[in-house]
Amino acid sequence: MRRIAVLLALMPLLGACSVLPGGPKHHGSRPSSQVFASGHDARQCLAELGATRASFTRLPDRYFAGGCSTVNTVSLASLRSDSAILSLSNMGPVTCGMASSFAGWARFGADRAARQILGSPLVRIETMGSYSCRNVAGTSRLSAHATANAIDVAAFVLADGRRVSVLDDWFNGTRDEREFLHVVQDSACKRFATVLSPEYNAAHRDHLHVEVGADGRPFCR
């Protein structure tokens, strides 16, 4: 019941993974969950991302063997919560649309859930990276990481010094830590096309995989 109450409180605010490997810096509207193209859409996405007060640098387009690419991407330095800067770790190139959705989720889904459930705001989100030129495990289909449209989230660090990690706390954390991680996952499912957790398979035991994609029924597990 408590988890339902938390989700209802947050509702108005909400709308596995190997590596290959700008322009002016922007400092941060509604985030776009779509992968953006060139021209007007690109400018609009950058404006939306800037409106979140994220700190980022536009990156040049690059194409790699096997269909991998980093097109219309940014380098995210930090995000903003309601009242503070959220630092990031291990982030590589990420598309503007992905960055914009991630910024909204970090503020409205993760930080506000941390305040309400754990009693402390977030100061850092630890990731296991974004761009990675690889196929989906066991298939010949490119992963969303291969086009910088996915991020793997490993842990959340709170202002009071606590670190809540997917690996350590998804199944074995305190009741509040487990509730926080599940609420965070539920809120991610409202913003991203695909969200995969430790309950999906063993390959995701240590992170939440979040990715943007075309409109359609979200896959959340």
C-alpha positions as CSV (number, residue, x, y, z in Angstrom):
1,M,0.0,0.0,0.0
2,R,2.8,2.4,0.8
3,R,4.4,1.9,-2.6
4,I,1.1,2.7,-4.3
5,A,0.7,5.8,-2.2
6,V,4.2,7.0,-3.2
7,L,3.5,6.4,-6.9
8,L,0.2,8.3,-6.6
9,A,2.0,11.2,-5.0
10,L,4.6,11.2,-7.8
11,M,2.2,10.6,-10.6
12,P,1.5,14.2,-11.5
13,L,5.3,14.8,-11.8
14,L,6.0,11.9,-14.1
15,G,4.8,11.9,-17.4
16,A,23.4,-6.4,-21.1
17,C,25.6,-3.7,-21.5
18,S,30.8,-3.6,-23.9
19,V,32.3,-0.4,-25.2
20,L,33.7,1.5,-28.3
21,P,34.1,4.7,-27.9
22,G,31.9,19.5,-29.5
23,G,30.3,22.4,-29.5
24,P,29.6,25.1,-26.9
25,K,28.6,24.1,-23.4
26,H,25.0,24.7,-22.4
27,H,23.6,25.0,-19.0
28,G,20.2,24.4,-18.2
29,S,9.6,22.3,-21.1
30,R,8.9,19.2,-21.2
31,P,11.6,16.5,-22.0
32,S,11.3,14.7,-25.3
33,S,11.5,10.9,-25.1
34,Q,12.2,10.7,-28.9
35,V,15.5,10.2,-30.6
36,F,15.9,13.5,-32.4
37,A,16.9,14.2,-36.0
38,S,18.8,17.1,-37.6
39,G,17.7,20.7,-38.1
40,H,14.7,22.0,-36.3
41,D,14.1,18.9,-34.2
42,A,17.7,18.9,-33.0
43,R,17.6,22.6,-32.0
44,Q,14.3,22.0,-30.2
45,C,15.7,19.1,-28.3
46,L,18.8,21.0,-27.3
47,A,16.6,23.9,-26.1
48,E,14.4,21.5,-24.0
49,L,17.5,19.9,-22.5
50,G,18.9,23.3,-21.7
51,A,15.6,24.2,-20.0
52,T,16.2,21.4,-17.5
53,R,19.4,23.3,-16.4
54,A,21.5,20.3,-17.3
55,S,25.1,21.0,-18.0
56,F,26.1,19.4,-21.3
57,T,28.3,19.7,-24.4
58,R,27.1,19.0,-27.9
59,L,29.2,16.3,-29.6
60,P,30.1,15.9,-33.3
61,D,28.3,13.1,-35.2
62,R,30.4,9.9,-35.5
63,Y,29.8,6.6,-37.3
64,F,31.4,3.3,-36.6
65,A,31.6,-0.2,-38.1
66,G,28.7,-2.5,-37.8
67,G,26.0,0.2,-37.8
68,C,27.0,1.8,-34.5
69,S,26.9,5.6,-34.3
70,T,26.8,8.6,-32.0
71,V,24.6,11.0,-33.9
72,N,23.0,14.1,-32.3
73,T,24.6,13.3,-29.0
74,V,25.7,15.3,-26.0
75,S,28.1,14.8,-23.1
76,L,26.2,15.2,-19.9
77,A,28.2,16.7,-17.1
78,S,25.5,17.1,-14.5
79,L,21.7,17.4,-14.0
80,R,19.5,19.4,-11.8
81,S,17.1,18.4,-9.1
82,D,14.5,20.9,-7.6
83,S,17.2,22.7,-5.7
84,A,20.7,21.1,-6.3
85,I,23.1,19.8,-8.9
86,L,23.1,16.1,-9.5
87,S,26.5,14.8,-10.5
88,L,26.9,11.8,-12.9
89,S,29.5,9.1,-13.2
90,N,30.8,7.0,-16.1
91,M,28.6,8.7,-18.7
92,G,29.6,8.5,-22.3
93,P,27.8,10.0,-25.3
94,V,24.0,10.0,-25.2
95,T,21.5,11.2,-27.7
96,C,19.7,14.5,-26.8
97,G,16.4,12.8,-26.6
98,M,17.8,10.2,-24.1
99,A,19.5,13.0,-22.1
100,S,16.3,15.0,-21.9
101,S,14.2,12.0,-20.7
102,F,16.9,11.1,-18.2
103,A,17.0,14.6,-16.8
104,G,13.3,14.6,-16.2
105,W,13.4,11.2,-14.6
106,A,16.4,12.1,-12.4
107,R,14.6,15.1,-11.0
108,F,10.9,14.0,-10.8
109,G,11.3,10.3,-10.5
110,A,14.5,9.6,-8.6
111,D,15.3,12.7,-6.5
112,R,11.7,13.2,-5.3
113,A,11.3,9.5,-4.5
114,A,14.6,9.7,-2.5
115,R,13.3,12.7,-0.5
116,Q,9.9,11.1,0.2
117,I,11.0,7.5,0.9
118,L,14.5,7.8,2.2
119,G,14.3,11.3,3.7
120,S,17.4,12.7,1.8
121,P,17.9,14.2,-1.6
122,L,20.1,12.8,-4.3
123,V,23.5,14.2,-5.0
124,R,24.8,11.7,-7.6
125,I,23.6,9.0,-10.0
126,E,26.2,6.4,-10.8
127,T,26.0,4.7,-14.2
128,M,27.7,1.9,-16.0
129,G,27.8,3.9,-19.2
130,S,25.7,4.8,-22.2
131,Y,27.2,4.3,-25.7
132,S,28.5,0.8,-26.4
133,C,28.9,-0.7,-29.9
134,R,27.3,-4.1,-29.3
135,N,24.3,-6.3,-30.2
136,V,21.6,-7.3,-27.8
137,A,22.9,-10.4,-26.0
138,G,22.2,-13.6,-27.9
139,T,20.9,-11.8,-31.0
140,S,22.1,-10.1,-34.2
141,R,20.1,-7.0,-33.4
142,L,22.0,-3.8,-32.4
143,S,21.5,-2.8,-28.8
144,A,20.1,0.7,-28.1
145,H,23.5,1.3,-26.5
146,A,25.0,1.1,-30.1
147,T,23.3,4.4,-31.0
148,A,23.7,6.0,-27.6
149,N,20.0,5.7,-26.8
150,A,20.4,3.8,-23.5
151,I,21.9,4.3,-20.1
152,D,22.7,1.7,-17.4
153,V,22.1,3.0,-13.9
154,A,24.0,1.3,-11.1
155,A,23.4,3.3,-7.9
156,F,22.1,6.5,-6.2
157,V,24.1,8.5,-3.7
158,L,22.2,10.6,-1.1
159,A,23.1,13.9,0.5
160,D,23.3,12.1,3.9
161,G,26.1,9.8,2.5
162,R,24.1,6.7,1.9
163,R,24.6,4.8,-1.4
164,V,21.7,2.7,-2.7
165,S,22.8,0.3,-5.4
166,V,20.9,-2.0,-7.6
167,L,23.3,-4.9,-7.0
168,D,23.3,-4.7,-3.2
169,D,19.8,-3.3,-2.4
170,W,17.3,-4.5,-5.0
171,F,16.7,-7.7,-3.2
172,N,18.7,-7.3,0.0
173,G,18.3,-3.7,1.1
174,T,16.2,-2.3,3.8
175,R,12.4,-2.1,3.2
176,D,12.8,1.6,2.3
177,E,15.8,1.0,0.0
178,R,13.9,-1.7,-1.9
179,E,10.8,0.5,-2.1
180,F,12.8,3.4,-3.4
181,L,14.4,1.3,-6.2
182,H,11.1,-0.2,-7.3
183,V,9.4,3.3,-7.3
184,V,12.4,4.6,-9.3
185,Q,11.9,1.7,-11.8
186,D,8.1,2.4,-12.0
187,S,8.7,6.0,-12.7
188,A,11.3,5.2,-15.4
189,C,8.7,3.0,-17.1
190,K,6.6,6.1,-17.6
191,R,9.4,8.0,-19.5
192,F,11.4,5.3,-21.3
193,A,10.5,2.8,-24.0
194,T,12.4,-0.1,-22.3
195,V,13.3,-0.5,-18.7
196,L,15.1,-3.7,-17.5
197,S,15.9,-4.6,-13.9
198,P,17.4,-7.5,-11.9
199,E,14.0,-9.2,-12.2
200,Y,14.4,-9.4,-16.0
201,N,17.5,-11.6,-16.0
202,A,20.9,-12.1,-14.3
203,A,22.6,-9.9,-16.8
204,H,20.8,-6.9,-15.2
205,R,21.5,-7.9,-11.6
206,D,23.6,-4.8,-11.0
207,H,21.8,-2.1,-13.0
208,L,18.6,-0.6,-14.4
209,H,18.8,-0.4,-18.2
210,V,16.7,2.5,-19.5
211,E,16.4,3.4,-23.2
212,V,14.3,5.6,-25.5
213,G,12.8,4.5,-28.8
214,A,9.8,4.8,-31.1
215,D,6.4,5.3,-29.7
216,G,4.7,2.1,-28.7
217,R,3.9,-0.1,-25.8
218,P,6.7,0.2,-23.2
219,F,8.6,-2.9,-22.1
220,C,9.2,-2.8,-18.4
221,R,10.4,-5.7,-16.4
